[in-house]
Amino acid sequence: MHQLAIALKKKGYLVTGSDDEVFEPARSNLAAEGLLPMEMGWFPGKIRTDLDAVILGMHAKADNPEILKAQSLGLNIYSFPGYVYQESKNKTRVVVGGSHGKTTTTSMIMHALKKGGIDMDWLVGAKLEGFDQSVNITNAPIIICEGDEYPASTLEKIPKFHLLFPHIAILTGIAWDHINVFPSFDIYLQQFRIFLDKIVPGGILIYNETDEILRKLVDQHDADYRKKAYGIPDRRIVNGNTIVTLGGFQSELSIFGDHNLLNLHAAFLACQELGMDTRTFLDAASSFMGASKRLELLGRNADVSVYRDFAHAPSKVKATISAVKQQFPDRRLISVLELHTYSSLNQEFLTEYKGTLDKSDLAVVYYSGHALELKRMPPLAKEKVIDGFGKDGLIVIQEKEELSDWLRRQTFQDANLLLMSSGNFDGIDIITFAKEITK
């Protein structure tokens, strides 16, 4: 939301906003643009009839006094993606959906278009090297959007990607998640079926044919759009580096892993649709370093490399671990996974993680009582976690200090350390730790 506010100000709009709390880096970013509210809280008196639009973040409650005032005045009220669509009605809209790989695929497309000198707007869920902000709204003819399936706002309780109406749609795969919103797999699957209906007539769907669930959904769905399947492109690993072949051209990549090669192939097909040739795309792909917290290298020396990844859902954890093990088959893999989301901390959902850590030589699952309290969830016994993952020798840790001590006791020799979380390990400074063990 704060990135959208900055983008709209840069476009020349008069922008104001309210919140009950503003955290870093949003606070500093807003202050630098003169957009930080003078005081925190809600002020319905500031909602006036001369406002062109009121835009809601997904955390605003239905009884918010500013929302109630806007409704009473009959103002135009939009969710975040609903407003982005208003700004992009005359653009070619590329929307990347799926249970995993959205951010990386979106980032790859953005990186390639920028390298190719193609003007665009964007909406992406991570910090990307070479881009000052995660939202850009100008008069560019194209917009690249990461479209997730989480609810848009309290007034539009439908997935965000239902509101973007793509000309070029990408689906990376389907793996049940967000059980607090989608209590059954069938309900979750239905959201993707609806997304297919939102593709603009005459548009194109680019989809991962290696995902059995997605392939079946696409085969059964009949609509007025073209379909183009993708898979893992030809590649080989030489001295720990991945060399990929597309359209008769080769390129050495900085990223690795089958899941990232799938993302790369999807991005390539989207860029082709936007007029980019293969050579230009691969030249750009060779310099793509990945999005923030997506197999991000925090440090390395001759003995150990440390990666952090946003992986938290079962499919993401399995793909990330497989990628590191495939790239470095002769190195020990030490994996630390934090359970932080509602789904991952749910006792009934834990069985979805069975086998995800199997390729790790040493594995730790960490979660805190504080995370459970914040989500108003009951205590989670270590035994339930061990049973859910089904990993021999799994270590389960529930205290921040214990995890920090455990990490410092390890001998990282001829090893990769993989730290996976959608949180921050309760504030453990993993960046400093990575620097200490790789200096």
For each residue, the residues with C-beta under 8 A, 3 or more apart:
1: 4 5 17 55 57 80
2: 5 6 17 22 26 29 30 35
3: 6 7 29 133 134 135
4: 1 7 8 55 80 83 84 135 137
5: 1 2 8 9 15 17 30 33 35
6: 2 3 9 10 29 30 33 35 133 135
7: 3 4 10 11 133 135 136 137
8: 4 5 11 13 15 137
9: 5 6 12 13 15 33 35
10: 6 7 138
11: 7 8 137 138
12: 9
13: 8 9
14:
15: 5 8 9 35
16: 35 37 46
17: 1 2 5 30 35 37
18: 37 41 42 43 46 66
19: 22 37 40 57
20: 40 41 42
21: 40
22: 2 19 26 27 30 36 37 40
23: 26 27
24: 27 28
25: 28 29
26: 2 22 23 29 30
27: 22 23 24 30 31 36
28: 24 25 31 32
29: 2 3 6 25 26 32 33
30: 2 5 6 17 22 26 27 33 35 36
31: 27 28 34 35 36
32: 28 29
33: 5 6 9 29 30
34: 31
35: 2 5 6 9 15 16 17 30 31
36: 22 27 30 31
37: 16 17 18 19 22 40
38:
39:
40: 19 20 21 22 37
41: 18 20
42: 18 20 64 65 66
43: 18 46 47 66
44: 47 65 66 68 69
45:
46: 16 18 43 66
47: 43 44 51 54 66 69 70 73 75
48: 51 73
49: 73 75
50:
51: 47 48 54 70 75
52: 76
53: 75 76 77 78 83 86
54: 47 51 66 67 70 75 76 77 78
55: 1 4 77 78 79 80 83
56: 60 67 77 78 79 80 153 154 155
57: 1 19 60 80 153
58: 79 80 150 151 152 153 154
59:
60: 56 57 64 67 153 154
61: 64 67 154
62: 67 154 155
63: 67 68
64: 42 60 61 67 68 154
65: 42 44 68 69
66: 18 42 43 44 46 47 54 69 70
67: 54 56 60 61 62 63 64 70 71 77 154 155
68: 44 63 64 65 71 72
69: 44 47 65 66 72 73
70: 47 51 54 66 67 73 75 77
71: 67 68 74 75 77
72: 68 69
73: 47 48 49 69 70
74: 71
75: 47 49 51 53 54 70 71
76: 52 53 54
77: 53 54 55 56 67 70 71 155
78: 53 54 55 56 82 83 86
79: 55 56 58 82 83 152 153 155 156 160 163
80: 1 4 55 56 57 58 83 84 152 153 160
81: 84 85 123 145 147 152 160 161 163 164
82: 78 79 85 86 152 153 156 163
83: 4 53 55 78 79 80 86 87
84: 4 80 81 87 88 123 135 137 143 145 163 164
85: 81 82 88 89 93 163 164 165
86: 53 78 82 83 89
87: 83 84 121 137
88: 84 85 91 93 121 143 164
89: 85 86
90:
91: 88 121 140 141 142 143
92: 141 142 143 167 168 274
93: 85 88 143 145 164 165 166 167 168 200
94: 109 142 143 144 145 166 167 168 169 170 270 274
95: 145 147 161 164 165 166 168 169 170
96: 102 105 106 109 144 145 146 147 170 172 266 270
97: 102 147 148 149 161 169 170 171 172 192 195
98: 101 102 105 170 171 172 173 174 208 214
99: 149 172 173 174 175 176 177 313 315
100: 172 173 175 259 313 315 316 319
101: 98 104 105 172 173 259 260 262 263 266
102: 96 97 98 105 106 125 146 147 148 172
103: 106 107 124 125 126 146 291 294 310
104: 101 107 108 255 260 263 290 291 294
105: 96 98 101 102 108 109 170 172 263 266 267
106: 96 102 103 109 110 122 124 125 144 145 146
107: 103 104 110 111 124 126 128 288 290 291
108: 104 105 111 112 263 264 267 285 288
109: 94 96 105 106 112 113 144 267 270 271
110: 106 107 113 114 120 122 124 128 131 144
111: 107 108 114 115 128 130 284 285 287 288
112: 108 109 115 116 267 271 276 280 281 284 285 288
113: 109 110 116 118 120 142 144 271 274 276
114: 110 111 117 118 120 130 131 284
115: 111 112 280 283 284 287
116: 112 113 271 276 280 281 284
117: 114
118: 113 114 142 274 275 276
119: 140 141 142
120: 110 113 114 136 140 141 142 143 144
121: 87 88 91 136 137 138 140 142 143 144
122: 106 110 131 134 135 136 143 144 145
123: 81 84 134 135 136 143 144 145 146
124: 103 106 107 110 128 131 134 135 144 145 146 291
125: 102 103 106 134 146 148
126: 103 107 134 291 292 293 294 310
127: 131 134 291 292
128: 107 110 111 124 131 134 291 292
129: 289
130: 111 114
131: 110 114 122 124 127 128 134 136
132:
133: 3 6 7 136
134: 3 122 123 124 125 126 127 128 131
135: 3 4 6 7 84 122 123 124
136: 7 120 121 122 123 131 133 140
137: 4 7 8 11 84 87 121
138: 10 11 121
139:
140: 91 119 120 121 136 143
141: 91 92 119 120
142: 91 92 94 113 118 119 120 121 274
143: 84 88 91 92 93 94 120 121 122 123 140
144: 94 96 106 109 110 113 120 121 122 123 124
145: 81 84 93 94 95 96 106 122 123 124 164 166
146: 96 102 103 106 123 124 125
147: 81 95 96 97 102 159 160 161 164 166 195
148: 97 102 125 159 160 161
149: 97 99 159 160 161 178 182 188 191 192 195
150: 58 159 160 178 181
151: 58 156 157 158 159 160 181
152: 58 79 80 81 82 156 157 158 159 160 162 163
153: 56 57 58 60 79 80 82 156 157
154: 56 58 60 61 62 64 67 157
155: 56 62 67 77 79
156: 79 82 151 152 153 163
157: 151 152 153 154
158: 151 152 162 163
159: 147 148 149 150 151 152 162 191 194 195
160: 79 80 81 147 148 149 150 151 152 163 164
161: 81 95 97 147 148 149 164 195 198
162: 152 158 159 191 194 195 198
163: 79 81 82 84 85 152 156 158 160
164: 81 84 85 88 93 95 145 147 160 161 198
165: 85 93 95 198 199 200
166: 93 94 95 145 147 169 198 199 200 203
167: 92 93 94 199 200 203 204
168: 92 93 94 95 203 204 206 270 273 274
169: 94 95 97 166 195 196 198 199 203 204 205 206 225
170: 94 95 96 97 98 105 205 206 207 266 270
171: 97 98 174 192 195 205 206 207 208 214 218
172: 96 97 98 99 100 101 102 105 208 211 262 263 266
173: 98 99 100 101 208 211 213 214 315
174: 98 99 171 188 189 192 211 213 214 217
175: 99 100 213 313 314 315
176: 99 179 182 185 188 352
177: 99 182 188 313 343
178: 149 150 181 182 188 342 343
179: 176 182 183 342 343 346 349
180: 183 342 343
181: 150 151 178
182: 149 176 177 178 179 185 187 188 191
183: 179 180 187
184: 187 188
185: 176 182 188 189
186: 189 190
187: 182 183 184 190 191
188: 149 174 176 177 178 182 184 185 191 192
189: 174 185 186 192 193 213 217
190: 186 187 193 194
191: 149 159 162 182 187 188 194 195
192: 97 149 171 174 188 189 195 196 214 217
193: 189 190 196 197 217 221
194: 159 162 190 191 197 198
195: 97 147 149 159 161 162 169 171 191 192 198 199
196: 169 192 193 199 205 217 218 221 223
197: 193 194 223
198: 161 162 164 165 166 169 194 195
199: 165 166 167 169 195 196 203 204 205 223 225
200: 93 165 166 167 203 225
201: 224 225
202: 224 225
203: 166 167 168 169 199 200 225 226
204: 167 168 169 199 225 226 227 228 273
205: 169 170 171 196 199 218 225 226 227 228
206: 168 169 170 171 228 230 266 269 270 273
207: 170 171 211 214 215 218 227 228 229 230
208: 98 171 172 173 211 214 215 229 230 231 262 266
209: 214 215 229 230 231
210: 215 231 232 262
211: 172 173 174 207 208 214 215
212: 215 216
213: 173 174 175 189 216 217
214: 98 171 173 174 192 207 208 209 211 217 218
215: 207 208 209 210 211 212 218 219 229
216: 212 213 219 220
217: 174 189 192 193 196 213 214 220 221
218: 171 196 205 207 214 215 221 227
219: 215 216
220: 216 217
221: 193 196 217 218
222:
223: 196 197 199
224: 201 202
225: 169 199 200 201 202 203 204 205
226: 203 204 205
227: 204 205 207 218
228: 204 205 206 207 269
229: 207 208 209 215
230: 206 207 208 209 262 265 266 269
231: 208 209 210 262 265
232: 210 235 258 261 262 265
233: 244 245 246 261 264 265
234: 244 245 246
235: 232 242 243 244 245 261
236: 242 243
237: 240 241 242 243 256 326 327
238: 241 243
239:
240: 237 327 328
241: 237 238 252 253 256
242: 235 236 237 252 253 255 256 261 327
243: 235 236 237 238 250 251 252 253
244: 233 234 235 250 251 253 261 264 282 285
245: 233 234 235 248 249 250
246: 233 234 249 251 265 268 278 281 282
247: 278
248: 245 278
249: 245 246 278 279 282
250: 243 244 245 282
251: 243 244 246 282 283 285 286
252: 241 242 243 286
253: 241 242 243 244 256 260 264 285 286 288
254: 286 287 288 289 290
255: 104 242 260 264 288 289 290 295
256: 237 241 242 253 260 295 323 326 327
257: 260 261 295 319 320 322 323 324 326 327
258: 232 261 262 319 322 323 326
259: 100 101 262 263 319 320 322 323
260: 101 104 253 255 256 257 263 264 290 295 323
261: 232 233 235 242 244 257 258 264 265
262: 101 172 208 210 230 231 232 258 259 265 266
263: 101 104 105 108 172 259 260 266 267
264: 108 233 244 253 255 260 261 267 268 285
265: 230 231 232 233 246 261 262 268 269
266: 96 101 105 170 172 206 208 230 262 263 269 270
267: 105 108 109 112 263 264 270 271 281 285
268: 246 264 265 271 272 278 281 285
269: 206 228 230 265 266 272 273
270: 94 96 109 168 170 206 266 267 273 274
271: 109 112 113 116 267 268 274 276 281
272: 268 269 275 276 278 281
273: 168 204 206 269 270
274: 92 94 113 118 142 168 270 271
275: 118 272
276: 112 113 116 118 271 272 280 281
277: 280 281
278: 246 247 248 249 268 272 281 282
279: 249 282 283
280: 112 115 116 276 277 283 284
281: 112 116 246 267 268 271 272 276 277 278 284 285
282: 244 246 249 250 251 278 279 285 286
283: 115 251 279 280 286 287
284: 111 112 114 115 116 280 281 287 288
285: 108 111 112 244 251 253 264 267 268 281 282 288
286: 251 252 253 254 282 283
287: 111 115 254 283 284
288: 107 108 111 112 253 254 255 284 285
289: 129 254 255
290: 104 107 254 255 260 294 295 296
291: 103 104 107 124 126 127 128 294
292: 126 127 128 296
293: 126 296 308 309 310
294: 103 104 126 290 291 309 310
295: 255 256 257 260 290 307 309 320 323 324
296: 290 292 293 307 308 309
297: 300 305 306 307
298: 306 307 308 419 430 431 434 435 438
299: 305 306 434 435 437 438 439
300: 297 304 305 306 438
301: 304 438 439
302:
303: 412 413 414 415
304: 300 301 412 413 414 415 416 417 437 438
305: 297 299 300 328 416 417 438
306: 297 298 299 300 416 417 419 430 433 434 437 438
307: 295 296 297 298 324 416 417 418 419
308: 293 296 298 418 419 420 421 430 434
309: 293 294 295 296 316 320 418 419 420
310: 103 126 293 294 316 420 421 422
311: 316 317 319 320 337 420 421
312: 316 317 337 338 339 340 341 344 420 421 422
313: 99 100 175 177 316 317 341 343 344
314: 175 317 318 352 353 356
315: 99 100 173 175 318 319
316: 100 309 310 311 312 313 319 320
317: 311 312 313 314 320 321 337 353 356 357 420
318: 314 315 321 322 355 356
319: 100 257 258 259 311 315 316 322 323
320: 257 259 295 309 311 316 317 323 324 418 420
321: 317 318 324 325 333 335 356 357 359 360 418
322: 257 258 259 318 319 325 326 359
323: 256 257 258 259 260 295 319 320 326 327
324: 257 295 307 320 321 327 328 333 416 418
325: 321 322 328 329 333 359 360
326: 237 256 257 258 322 323 329
327: 237 240 242 256 257 323 324
328: 240 305 324 325 331 333 416
329: 325 326
330: 414
331: 328 414 415 416
332: 361 362 414 415 416
333: 321 324 325 328 359 360 361 362 415 416 418
334: 360 361 362 363 364 410 412 415 416 417 418
335: 321 357 360 362 363 364 418 420
336: 363 364 366 403 407 417 418 419 420 425
337: 311 312 317 357 363 364 365 366 420 421
338: 312 365 366 367 420 421 422 423 425
339: 312 344 345 365 366 367 371 380 385
340: 312 344 345 367 371 421 422 423
341: 312 313 344 345 422
342: 178 179 180 345 346 375 377
343: 177 178 179 180 313 346 349
344: 312 313 339 340 341 349 350 353 367
345: 339 340 341 342 367 371 372 375 377 380
346: 179 342 343 349 350 377
347: 350 378 380 384 388
348: 351
349: 179 343 344 346 352
350: 344 346 347 353 384 385 387 388 389
351: 348 354 388
352: 176 314 349 388
353: 314 317 344 350 356 357 388 389
354: 351 388 389 390
355: 318 358 389 390 391
356: 314 317 318 321 353 389
357: 317 321 335 337 353 360 363 365 389 391 394
358: 355 391
359: 321 322 325 333
360: 321 325 333 334 335 357 363 391 418
361: 332 333 334
362: 332 333 334 335 393 395
363: 334 335 336 337 357 360 389 391 393 394 395
364: 334 335 336 337 394 395 396 397 403 406
365: 337 338 339 357 385 389 394 395 396 397
366: 336 337 338 339 396 397 398 403 425
367: 338 339 340 344 345 371 372 380 385 398
368: 371 372 398 399 400 426
369: 372 373 379 398
370: 373 374 426
371: 339 340 345 367 368 374 375 423 426
372: 345 367 368 369 375 377 378 379 380
373: 369 370 376 377
374: 370 371
375: 342 345 371 372
376: 373
377: 342 345 346 372 373 380
378: 347 372
379: 369 372
380: 339 345 347 367 372 377 384 385
381: 384 385
382: 385 386 396 398
383: 386 387
384: 347 350 380 381 387 388
385: 339 350 365 367 380 381 382 388 389 394 396
386: 382 383 389 391 394 396
387: 350 383 384 390
388: 347 350 351 352 353 354 384 385
389: 350 353 354 355 356 357 363 365 385 386 394
390: 354 355 387
391: 355 357 358 360 363 386 394
392:
393: 362 363
394: 357 363 364 365 385 386 389 391
395: 362 363 364 365 406
396: 364 365 366 382 385 386
397: 364 365 366 402 403 406
398: 366 367 368 369 382 402
399: 368 402 403
400: 368 403 404 425 426 427 428
401: 404 405
402: 397 398 399 405 406
403: 336 364 366 397 399 400 406 407 425 428
404: 400 401 407 408 428
405: 401 402 408 409
406: 364 395 397 402 403 409 410
407: 336 403 404 410 428 433
408: 404 405 433
409: 405 406
410: 334 406 407
411:
412: 303 304 334 415 417 437
413: 303 304
414: 303 304 330 331 332
415: 303 304 331 332 333 334 412
416: 304 305 306 307 324 328 331 332 333 334
417: 304 305 306 307 334 336 412 434 437
418: 307 308 309 320 321 324 333 334 335 336 360
419: 298 306 307 308 309 336 425 430
420: 308 309 310 311 312 317 320 335 336 337 338
421: 308 310 311 312 337 338 340 424 425
422: 310 312 338 340 341
423: 338 340 371 426
424: 421 427 428
425: 336 338 366 400 403 419 421 428 430
426: 368 370 371 400 423
427: 400 424
428: 400 403 404 407 424 425 433
429: 432 433
430: 298 306 308 419 425 433 434
431: 298 434 435
432: 429 435 436
433: 306 407 408 428 429 430 436 437
434: 298 299 306 308 417 430 431 437 438
435: 298 299 431 432 438 439
436: 432 433 439
437: 299 304 306 412 417 433 434
438: 298 299 300 301 304 305 306 434 435
439: 299 301 435 436
